[in-house]
Amino acid sequence: MTGKKIKTSKLQRLTKMGTTLAKATSKYLVKKTLTKANHLSVKASVAKDIINSMGELKGALMKMGQMLSITEDMILPPEVTSLFKELQKDAPPMPRSDLDRVFLENFGKIPEGLFKSFDRTPIAAASIGQVHKAVLPTGEPVAVKVQYPNILKATENDFENLDQIKKFIGLVFPGVVDVTSLVKEMKRSLLMECDYEREKKEIEAFREILKEECSEIKVPKVYDEFSTKKVLTMEFFDGDSFEKSLEYSQEQRDKLGQVLFDNYMYTLFERKKIHSDPQNGNYLFSPNEVKLMDFGSTREFPHEFIRTYAAILLAVEENDFALYRKSIVDLGIFLEEDPHDLFERHFELIIETYKPYTFKGRYPLNEVNPFHTVKNFIKSIDLAKRKFPREEFVLLDRSTLGLFFKLKKWNSHVNWVDSMKKYRGPLDIENRKKTVV
């Protein structure tokens, strides 16, 4: 695939985004009105135009598309989500001259002057940078993550074009008016992803966090001498893609599902820190272990937030409406003055979604699509004066969805209760103490 220069100025990106959205909207209306084409095929045709522009622009728009790709067909039609998945593997790479420029600015050499060998065809091209396979002078195979030139400025400019960002979100999630918290968290997360020195520290932190409690999760080693703020050189991992892992035996998929679920419970409830970019391209598998990559997007949470989040789950398990109501207000999901029946209906929704996983034993995820239930609930309330929930939920929900879809595809039989008790137990004790008058 031929590389294209990334448009980085505010005007260039505003023009490209605006033109694409205008053309897509017009195309949709014309096709819908003048043809008898299938409604979903029209949507897919329009989505393809938007996705192509995302791939060219990189930055915030491409990241939003990648976030949507993890939802399979549970939120958007499969004809559309399959297009978003293309952003994980088929995004256009940077031109050769830009690649050389990054290395010259960071090392004073082109890649071939730094490594024993360097494959100029990227093995992955994402929203902030692309990854190449190389060999160190000492012979170790490595993965080299190279940031697109000026992508930090381009991403900052995307968020200055706030109206366009909000318009795109409105097309995907109609009815949500005030998405300030969502955009704020996306900006925070994406700008952090542009700092590879920070990502290096996160990789080292997760290597330490996981080495004993979650030994089946492997995190790559970083090579400091070959890393800067714009280039990150890591241990090269071999393994099967998620799609290939679907061919594993049920026993193997059960094991991997339990590994991922235990890892999530441990990092969230004990360490209050998660890897928050769950797209399938960031994982490699073998029947006995998971190799986790790309730590540009991570999220650390305040203790009080995680304690209160755990309280909602405890309230469902123990059918404690008072604890549920207090927790949901404390998290800003609903207001104290909201109608009592709104809390009751929401509590019923949470019980319906979560209760099946409160019984002992090993069993797979429920066959019911929870998004249909949530969608029907949202239709019943007025969103016009409501804000998107606290920014902590953006990456938390994204990570939970990523886990959910992997376990769903694997049909993993998981011991939900024992894992939650093990890692959430101290928070449950704390929450019970807080409910004692």
N, C-alpha and C positions, 0 to 999 in steps of 0.2 A: 504494500500500500504506500503510495507516494505521500511524503510528509508535506504539511502546509504550515505556513507561518501563522501563529496564533495572534488573533486580533487582541491587543491589550489596552488600547486607550478607551476611556469612558465613552466617547462619541462613537467609536467603531463598534463597541459591544452593544451600546444602546441601539444603534441603527440595525445591527444584525438581529438582535433579539426582537426588536419592535417589528421589523419587516417579516421575520419568520412567524411571529404570533399573528400578525395581520393576515398574512397569506393563508396560514393554517385555518384561521377562523372563517375567512372568505371561502376557502376551498370546501370546508365542511358544510357551510350553508348552501353553496351552489349544488354540490353533489347530493345533498339531502333533499333539495327542492326539485332539481331537474332530472334526477335519475331514479331508477328503481333499485339501485344497488343495495346490497345488504348493509344494514346499519353499522354492524361491526366492521365490515370491510372498509367503509368510509372512514370510521374512526381510526383504523389501523393505517390507512393511507395518510391521514392528517398527522398522526403520531410520528410516522416515519420522517416527515419533513422536519418536525420539531427535534427529533432524535439526531438527525444528521447535523443540524445546527449545534446541538449540545456537544457532539463529538468534535466539531471544529473549534468551538469556543473554549472547551475544557472548563476549569473553574467551577463556580457555584451551580450553573445550569446542568453541567454534566454530572456533578455529584448528586443532584436531586434525581436525575434519571436513574443513576445506579442504585439509589435508595429505593426507588420504586421497583427495581428489577428483582429484589429479594422476596416480593410478595406473591410470586407465582400468579395463579389466577384467582386468588382469594379476594382481591380488592378490585382490580381492573380485569377486563376480558383477556384471555390468554393470547388473542391475536395482537394485543397491545403490549402486554408484559414481555412477550417473546422478543419484541422489537427493542424494548429497554435493555434486555439482556445482552444485546449486541454491543452496548456500551462497555461491557465488562471485557470484551475480547477483540472487538473490531474497530475501536476508535483509531483515527489516523495518528501516526507517530509524528514527532517533530522532524524537520528537515536535517540532513547530515550537518549542514553548516551550524545550526543551532546546537546540535549535540557537541560538536567540536568547541564551540564558543563556551559552553558550560565548563568543560574540562580545562580549557585554557585559562579561564578566569579563576578556577579553583585549584588547579595543580600546575599550571604553566605548561601542560602537555596535552596532546590529544589522547584519546583512550588507549590507542595502540602503544603509546610511549609510557604508559603507566602499568598496563597489564601484560602478562605473557601472551594472552589472546583475548579478544573482545569481539563478541558477535553484535554487529551493528543493527541487526533486525531485532526489535524488542520482543520479548516473550509476553509482555503485557503493556498496555498503554491506558492510563487512567486519567483522573480529573486534574491531578497536580503534577504528575510525572510519569515516566515510563521505566520499565525494568529490562535490563540486558543481562545475558549470561556472559561471564568472563572467567579467566583463570589468573590467579595471583602469580607473581614471579616465583613464589615458593611452591606452586603447583596446586593450591587448593581451589576448587571450583567455587565461584561466588555469584550472587545475584547483586547487580548494581542498579540502584534506584536513582534516576537522574531527573531533576526538577526542570520543568519547562521554563525557558527564559521569561522573566517578568510575570510569571503566573501569580505571584503575590499581589502585584499591582492590579492585574486583571481581575483577580478575585475581589479585591477591595472596591474596584470600580463596579463590579456586579452588584454589590450591596449598596452602592450609592444610587444605582438604578433600581431603587426599592419598589417603585410602582410596577416595573416589569416582573420582578421576583414575585410580588404579591399576586399579580395577574396570573402567572403560571400556576402558583399554588391554588388560586381560586378555580382554575380550570380542572385541576386534579381533585381538589376537595371542595366542591361547591357548597356554599352556605356558611363556611367559616369566614367571618368578616375580619376580625382583629387577630392577625397572625404575628403580631409583634414579637411575642416570646419565641415562636418557632423560628422566625428570621434571625433574631438575636442569637439563638443557640447555634443555628447553622453557620452564622458568621464566625462566632467564637471557635467552633470546631474546625472549620475550613482554614482559617488563618493559622491555627495551631498546626494543621497538617502541612503547611508550607515551611515549617521549621524542622529540618531533618536532625538537627542537634537535639531538639526536644524528643523527637521520635527515638533517637538512639538511647536516651535516658529511659524512655518508656519500655523499650525492648529489654534493657538490662533489669529494670524493675520487675517486669513480668517473668523473666527468667528466674529471678530470685523467689518471687511469690509462688510460682508453680512447681518448682523443682522437687519438692517433697510431697505436698498435698495432692498435686495433680500431675504425677510423673508421666502419664500417658500423653500429656500435651507438650509438644516440643516447640521451643522458641529459638529462632536463629541467633547465632553469635554475630557480633558486629566487629568489623576490622577498622579500628580507629585511624590508622595511617592512611586508609583509602576512603575516608569519610569526611565530609564537611557539612556546612549548613544546606548545601544544594545537591550533594551527592552522598548516598548512603550505601556502603558496601557490606553485605551480609553473607553468612553461610548459605550455600545453595542447597535447597531441599528438593529431593525427588519424592514423588508420591503420586497417588491417583487423584484425579479430579473428583468433585462431588458426584458428577454424572456417572463416572466409572464406579464409584463406591456403591451405587444403587444395585450393582451386580453382585455384591458380597452376599454371603449367606445371611439368613435371618439372625442367627446367633451372633455373627460379627456385627451386624447393624444394631442389634440390641446393645452390644458392648460399647460401641462408639456413641450411641445415643446416651447411655448412662454416663460415659466420660464427659460428654459435652454438658449434660444437665448438671452433674456434680461440679464441674468447673464453673458454671454460671452461678450456681448457688453459693459456692465458696467465695468467688471473687466479689460478688455483689453484697452478700450479707456479712461476711467476715472481714473482707479487705476493703469493701465499699469503693471498689474500683473495677471498671470493666473495659474489655476490648469492645469497641462500639462500632466496628465496621464489618458486619456479618455477611457481606456478599460472598458468594461461593468461591470466587477467585482468590480469596484470602486464606483458603484452606487447602491442604493436601492430606490424603488419607492413606493408611494401610489398615489391614484388618485389626491391628492391635494398638494403633496410636493415631493422634491427630497432630498435624504440623500447622501451626498458626503463624500467619505472616501479616505484614503491614500494620504497624502500630501507630500510624499517624493520627488515627481517631481513637482516643481513649477518653474515659470520663470518670472523674473522682466525685464522690457524693458526700455531703455533710452527714454526720451520724444521725442527726435528727430527722433528716429526710428519709433515710433508709429505715430508721426505726418506725416512722409513721407509715411508710409504705408496707412494712411487714405487719403493722397493726391491722391493715385492711384485710390481709390474707388470714390473720388470726381471727378476725371478726367473722369471716365467712365460715371458717372451720367450726367455730363455737356458736354460730348464729347469734352474735352479739351486735344488735342493731345500733345500740348507743355508742359502742366503740367504733363501728363503721362510720357513723355520722360525724363524730368528732374528727376522725382521721381524714375523711374526705374533705371537710371544711379546712382543716389545718393545711392540707396540700393544695388548696385553692381550686379544687375541681368544681365544687359548688360553693355557694355563699350561704351563710347562716340563715339569711332571710328567704331562701328559696322554699317553695312549697313542700310540705311534708310528703305529699304523694310522689314528688320527683325523687326524693331520697329513697322512698320505698321501692319505686320501680327500678331505680338504678341498683339498689341492693339485690333485688331479684335477678337482675341481669348478671351481676357479678357472681352470684351464687350459681346460676345456670352455667356460666362459663368456667368457673374455677372448682366448684364442688366435686365434679367427677374425679379430680386428682387428689382427693383427700382420703381415699380408701387404701388400705394396705394391699400389698402385692405388686406384681409387675404387669403392666398393661400399656397399650399404645394410646396415643392421643384420640380424643373423641372424634367421631366422623362428622359431627356437626360443624358447619362453617360459622365461627363466632362472629365474623364480620357482618353476616346477614342480620344477626340479632342486634349488634351494635348499631348498624345502619338504620334499622327500624326504630330503635330507641331515639337516635339523633333526630330523625324526622319528626318525632313527637314533641320536641322542645324548640324554643326560639333561640337560635344561635346569634341573632343580630347584635345583641348587646353583650355577648360573652367573649372573653378572651381565650386564646389558645392556652391550655394549662401550662404550669410552670416549665421553664426551659429544661429542667432536669429530665422531664419525661420524653423529650425528643429522642435523645440517644438511648435512653433506657428502653423505650418502646421499640425503637429500631433494632436493638440487640435482642430483645425478647422475640420479636417477629422472626429475626434471622434464625434463632434457635428453634422456634416453633416449626418453621417450614422444613428445616433439615430433619427433625424428628418425625414430622408428618410423612415426608417422602420415604424415609427409611422404614416407616411403620415400627419404630423402635418400641420395645416393651421395656418400660422404665420403672424403677422403684421410686416413685415421686415422694412418698411420705417420709421414708427414712432419710433421704437426701435433704429434704427441707427441715426435718427435725434436727439433723446434725448441724447444719450451718445457720439455721434461723433461730435455733433454740434459745440462745442468750437474749435475743431481741424479744422473743415471746415472753420470757420471764420479766424483762424490763417493762413491756407493755402491760402485763397483768398487774404489776405493782402500781403503775400509773392509774389504773382503773379502780383501785381500792380507795374508797372514801375514808 
